[in-house]
Amino acid sequence: MKDELKDIYNATELPEELPGVVEAALRRGERRARSRRRSLRILSPMAAALAAFVLVLNTVPTFAAAMYEVPVLGEVCRVLTVRSSHYADNTKNVDIEVPAIDVELGEAGWAESVNRLIEATIDYEVAQSEARAEEYYQAYISTGGDPEDYRPIDIGVDYEVYYASDSVLSFAVIKTETLASAYETFHYYNYDLTTGEELQISELAGEGWRERAKAQLVELISGPDADGTYWQLDEAGLEEALDAAQLRLDGAGRPVLVFQKYSLGPGSTGRPELVLD
């Protein structure tokens, strides 16, 4: 998927409106709760001060740029929201937060290419969801459904920063689509900030990472806590699961393998993760 999207972004114009607003890490863990909810309850003077800081960071780009130079806040202001939009009609409700890597990272011309890829990825994902929303609506109407009773599909795009340092950045763009049930699509971005190269699991986990990962998988799916939750995979199944796994970093900068839903067990298992030390 990522290779296909790289072809798309080459033809995508980089947005001219880059008034960097909300910074991603301050919103970590609040992504799902924010849809169509914009009010903030101030519980203490300290919370009020934080709210004022976020307001200034959101509305004054020069201040946001200056904060990047502050050592403690440098990591926080690594990824910024560059576009936030909401629109709705009788088929869908759409909320979009578009992130971008801060291009003020010294020799970081590569970040513009990544930002274009992110834009293309989001445009592609939203277009797919909107097409499905229209199909669902037309199917509902054609079978005699009352338009007044139709519940539009909720489509949300947001992001989460997992790890940021002076040299490494790991975050994901997440698309959520909800009708009677919900599912999410994750696009992970892991970069060496000094070179602009995408991080590879072999570089992060070292030699023999694959055998270690398989051993951990076997322990996961057959351990005493598994209780039949996971499928019993043969060698070929383990290899296939590893090939399809995605990469991110955890809060300590360690590589984490994220397995696709249904790759290790039924949907109830979600998207299992393995931390490789």
C-alpha positions as CSV (number, residue, x, y, z in Angstrom):
1,M,0.0,0.0,0.0
2,K,2.7,2.5,1.0
3,D,4.6,1.9,-2.4
4,E,1.4,2.6,-4.3
5,L,0.8,5.8,-2.3
6,K,4.3,7.0,-3.1
7,D,3.3,7.1,-6.7
8,I,0.2,9.1,-5.8
9,Y,1.9,11.8,-3.8
10,N,4.3,12.7,-6.6
11,A,1.3,14.2,-8.4
12,T,-0.1,15.8,-5.3
13,E,0.3,19.5,-4.7
14,L,1.8,20.4,-1.3
15,P,-0.8,22.5,0.5
16,E,0.1,26.2,0.7
17,E,-1.7,26.7,4.0
18,L,0.8,25.4,6.6
19,P,-0.2,27.4,9.7
20,G,1.0,24.6,12.0
21,V,-1.5,24.4,14.8
22,V,-2.0,21.5,17.2
23,E,1.0,19.4,18.2
24,A,0.4,15.7,18.2
25,A,2.0,14.4,21.4
26,L,-0.1,16.7,23.7
27,R,-3.2,14.9,22.3
28,R,-1.8,11.3,22.7
29,G,-4.5,9.1,24.2
30,E,-7.3,11.6,23.4
31,R,-7.8,10.9,19.7
32,R,-11.0,8.9,19.9
33,A,-12.7,11.1,22.4
34,R,-12.2,14.3,20.4
35,S,-14.6,13.6,17.5
36,R,-17.1,16.4,17.4
37,R,-16.2,17.4,21.0
38,R,-14.3,20.7,21.2
39,S,-15.1,21.9,24.7
40,L,-12.4,22.0,27.4
41,R,-13.1,21.9,31.2
42,I,-10.5,23.7,33.2
43,L,-10.0,22.0,36.5
44,S,-7.1,24.0,38.0
45,P,-4.8,27.0,37.5
46,M,-2.2,24.6,36.1
47,A,-4.8,23.2,33.6
48,A,-5.7,26.8,32.6
49,A,-2.1,27.6,32.0
50,L,-1.7,24.5,29.8
51,A,-4.8,25.5,27.9
52,A,-3.5,29.0,27.3
53,F,-0.2,27.5,26.0
54,V,-2.0,25.2,23.6
55,L,-4.1,28.1,22.4
56,V,-1.0,30.2,21.6
57,L,0.7,27.2,20.0
58,N,-2.3,26.6,17.8
59,T,-2.8,30.2,16.7
60,V,0.7,31.7,16.5
61,P,3.0,29.8,14.1
62,T,6.0,31.9,15.1
63,F,5.5,31.0,18.7
64,A,5.2,27.3,17.8
65,A,8.5,27.6,15.8
66,A,10.2,29.3,18.8
67,M,9.0,26.5,21.1
68,Y,10.8,24.0,19.0
69,E,14.1,25.6,20.0
70,V,13.4,25.0,23.7
71,P,15.1,21.8,24.7
72,V,12.3,20.3,26.8
73,L,9.7,21.1,24.2
74,G,11.7,20.2,21.2
75,E,10.4,16.7,21.2
76,V,6.8,17.7,21.8
77,C,6.7,20.0,18.8
78,R,8.1,17.5,16.4
79,V,4.8,16.7,14.5
80,L,2.2,19.5,13.9
81,T,-1.4,19.5,12.7
82,V,-1.4,21.5,9.4
83,R,-5.0,21.1,8.4
84,S,-8.1,20.3,10.5
85,S,-11.5,20.0,8.8
86,H,-15.0,18.8,9.4
87,Y,-17.9,18.3,6.9
88,A,-21.1,16.2,6.7
89,D,-24.0,15.3,4.5
90,N,-26.7,12.7,4.5
91,T,-24.2,9.9,3.9
92,K,-21.3,10.7,6.2
93,N,-19.7,12.8,9.0
94,V,-16.0,13.5,8.4
95,D,-13.4,14.8,10.8
96,I,-9.8,15.1,9.6
97,E,-6.6,16.0,11.3
98,V,-3.7,16.2,8.9
99,P,-0.2,16.0,10.5
100,A,3.2,17.0,9.1
101,I,6.7,16.5,10.2
102,D,8.2,19.9,11.3
103,V,10.4,20.9,8.4
104,E,12.5,23.1,10.7
105,L,14.8,20.2,11.4
106,G,18.0,21.4,9.9
107,E,18.8,19.4,6.8
108,A,15.3,18.0,6.6
109,G,14.2,18.6,3.0
110,W,13.2,14.9,3.0
111,A,10.4,15.8,5.4
112,E,8.5,17.6,2.7
113,S,8.3,14.4,0.6
114,V,7.1,12.5,3.7
115,N,4.4,15.2,4.3
116,R,3.3,14.9,0.7
117,L,3.0,11.1,1.2
118,I,0.9,11.7,4.3
119,E,-1.4,14.0,2.4
120,A,-1.8,11.5,-0.4
121,T,-2.4,8.7,2.0
122,I,-5.2,10.6,3.8
123,D,-6.8,11.7,0.5
124,Y,-6.8,8.1,-0.6
125,E,-8.2,6.7,2.6
126,V,-11.0,9.4,2.9
127,A,-12.0,8.9,-0.8
128,Q,-12.3,5.1,-0.2
129,S,-14.5,5.7,2.9
130,E,-16.6,8.3,1.2
131,A,-17.3,5.9,-1.7
132,R,-18.4,3.2,0.7
133,A,-20.6,5.7,2.5
134,E,-22.3,6.5,-0.7
135,E,-22.7,2.9,-1.7
136,Y,-24.3,2.1,1.8
137,Y,-26.6,5.0,1.5
138,Q,-27.8,4.1,-2.0
139,A,-28.3,0.4,-1.0
140,Y,-30.3,1.5,2.0
141,I,-32.6,3.8,-0.1
142,S,-33.0,1.3,-3.0
143,T,-34.3,-1.3,-0.5
144,G,-37.0,1.0,0.8
145,G,-35.2,2.7,3.6
146,D,-36.4,6.1,4.8
147,P,-33.7,8.7,4.3
148,E,-34.8,10.4,7.6
149,D,-33.8,7.2,9.5
150,Y,-30.5,6.7,7.9
151,R,-27.4,7.0,10.1
152,P,-24.5,8.5,8.3
153,I,-21.1,6.8,8.5
154,D,-18.5,8.5,10.8
155,I,-15.1,8.9,9.1
156,G,-12.2,10.1,11.2
157,V,-8.6,10.7,10.4
158,D,-6.1,11.5,13.2
159,Y,-2.6,10.6,14.2
160,E,-0.6,9.5,17.2
161,V,3.1,10.1,18.1
162,Y,4.7,7.1,19.7
163,Y,8.3,8.3,20.1
164,A,10.3,11.4,19.4
165,S,14.0,12.2,20.1
166,D,16.7,14.3,18.5
167,S,17.4,11.5,16.0
168,V,14.3,9.3,15.7
169,L,10.6,9.8,15.1
170,S,7.7,7.3,15.1
171,F,4.1,8.1,14.6
172,A,1.0,6.8,12.8
173,V,-1.9,8.2,10.7
174,I,-5.1,6.4,11.7
175,K,-8.3,6.3,9.7
176,T,-11.5,5.2,11.6
177,E,-14.7,4.3,9.9
178,T,-17.9,3.5,11.9
179,L,-21.3,2.3,10.9
180,A,-22.8,-0.6,12.9
181,S,-19.3,-1.5,13.8
182,A,-15.9,0.2,13.6
183,Y,-12.5,-0.5,12.1
184,E,-9.3,1.3,11.9
185,T,-6.5,1.5,9.3
186,F,-3.0,2.4,10.5
187,H,-0.2,3.9,8.4
188,Y,3.1,4.0,10.4
189,Y,6.0,6.4,9.8
190,N,9.3,5.7,11.4
191,Y,12.3,7.9,10.4
192,D,15.9,8.6,11.2
193,L,15.8,12.4,11.5
194,T,19.5,12.8,10.7
195,T,19.3,11.0,7.3
196,G,15.6,11.0,6.4
197,E,15.7,7.2,5.9
198,E,12.8,5.1,7.0
199,L,13.8,2.9,10.0
200,Q,14.0,-0.8,9.4
201,I,13.3,-3.6,11.9
202,S,16.7,-5.3,11.1
203,E,18.5,-2.1,12.1
204,L,16.6,-1.5,15.3
205,A,16.4,-5.1,16.6
206,G,19.7,-6.4,15.3
207,E,20.7,-9.8,13.9
208,G,18.5,-12.7,14.7
209,W,15.5,-10.5,15.3
210,R,13.2,-12.8,13.2
211,E,14.0,-15.9,15.2
212,R,13.5,-14.1,18.4
213,A,10.2,-12.7,17.2
214,K,9.0,-16.2,16.1
215,A,9.9,-17.5,19.6
216,Q,7.9,-14.8,21.2
217,L,5.0,-15.5,18.9
218,V,5.0,-19.1,19.8
219,E,5.0,-18.2,23.4
220,L,2.1,-15.8,22.9
221,I,-0.2,-18.1,20.9
222,S,0.5,-21.2,23.0
223,G,1.2,-19.8,26.5
224,P,-1.0,-20.4,29.5
225,D,-2.8,-17.1,29.1
226,A,-3.7,-17.7,25.5
227,D,-6.7,-19.9,26.5
228,G,-7.4,-20.8,22.9
229,T,-7.7,-17.2,21.9
230,Y,-5.0,-17.4,19.2
231,W,-4.8,-19.7,16.2
232,Q,-2.1,-22.4,16.2
233,L,0.2,-21.4,13.4
234,D,2.7,-23.6,11.6
235,E,6.1,-22.4,10.5
236,A,4.7,-21.0,7.3
237,G,1.9,-19.2,9.2
238,L,4.4,-17.6,11.5
239,E,6.5,-16.4,8.6
240,E,3.5,-15.0,6.9
241,A,2.4,-13.1,10.0
242,L,5.9,-11.6,10.4
243,D,6.0,-10.6,6.8
244,A,2.7,-8.7,7.2
245,A,3.6,-7.1,10.6
246,Q,4.0,-3.3,10.8
247,L,6.6,-1.5,12.7
248,R,6.5,1.3,15.3
249,L,8.5,2.4,18.4
250,D,7.2,2.4,21.9
251,G,7.6,5.2,24.5
252,A,11.1,3.9,25.3
253,G,12.2,3.8,21.7
254,R,12.1,0.0,21.4
255,P,10.9,-1.6,18.2
256,V,7.4,-3.0,18.3
257,L,5.9,-5.4,15.7
258,V,2.1,-4.8,15.2
259,F,0.2,-7.7,13.7
260,Q,-2.7,-7.3,11.4
261,K,-6.2,-8.1,12.7
262,Y,-7.1,-11.8,12.1
263,S,-3.4,-12.7,11.4
264,L,-2.9,-14.5,14.8
265,G,-6.5,-15.2,15.8
266,P,-10.1,-14.1,15.5
267,G,-11.2,-10.4,15.4
268,S,-11.5,-10.4,19.2
269,T,-7.7,-10.5,19.5
270,G,-7.4,-7.1,17.8
271,R,-4.0,-6.1,16.6
272,P,-1.5,-7.9,18.9
273,E,1.9,-6.4,19.4
274,L,5.4,-7.7,20.3
275,V,8.1,-5.6,21.8
276,L,11.6,-6.6,20.6
277,D,14.3,-5.7,23.1
